[in-house]
Amino acid sequence: MLTELHGKGGQVCEPARLQQLRCPLLIRSSSEDVITGELVQVMRTINPRWWLAEFLNTAVGADRFPVQVYRGLRIEPWINHVPYPKELLPWSEGSTQVDVEISWENPPTTVFIEAKYQAELSWKTSNSGTSRTYPGDQLIRNIRVGLHHCGYFRGNQLFEWGPRDLAVIVLSPFAKHSLVHRYRSVPTLQKSIPRSELLVGLPRTPFVGEIGYTEIRAIFRNKSRFVTRAERVVVEALDRYLQIKKRMA
């Protein structure tokens, strides 16, 4: 972020900037992982009471998450989940990496964030192209994995307990993804998940959403008067950075 804001880290050569020459991922201005890493650092730095509920409610388009003290809060980038169970899927699928995973325990809640930058959500993932019955796009894969991880399938728990609340959010510069609109429909979602008859319900709806850079900037900027001076510096840097990245998208 500092390199792109101030040019203090030097410049990437023109072929690398145009992606004609391979270079380390973390110095590509088009890398969504760089933006994800910067955003996670800000999320970890700022008190969650000032941003987390509004972030999630804006993404799902409903007043679903209250402002509270978040017990056991974790904000982790690039979490790998084990391969989806073969008995629940007509094709073999490898492990799934979630770009950002947020969780807390009062009540037990997990949030999956899929971060995109210059690329759209993929309509196919590994091996999913062989299925004509069920979609295999990037978003439904995250939703399936999230539902399984949070205990919404019968038989995937050693002991009986209530499933965790779940939200699946797409983060991108402009937040205009047709797949998000599709899977906000509960009947469409259920038809898109193999063995959906094994679901023990769904999270409170809506639980699929999206958020853009303009909304993120507004959330942090509007709360900047409540944070410490050091936190305000971080918020202002993120605000400028996301503004630059949106123009480049």
Buried (B, 14 or more C-beta within 10 A) or exposed (E): BEBBEEEEEEEBEEEBBEEEEEEEEEBBBBBBBBBBBBBBBBBEBBBBBBBBBBBBBBBBBBEBBEEEEBEEBEBEBBBEBEEBEEEBBBBEBEEBBBBBBBBBEEEBBBBBBBBBBBEEBBBBBEEBEEBEEBBBBBBBBBBBBBBBBBBBBEEBEEEEEEBBBBBBBBBBBEBEBEBBEBBBBEEEBEEBBBBBEBBBEBBEEBBBBBBBBBBBBBBBBEBBEEBEEEBBEBBEBBBBBBEBBBEEB
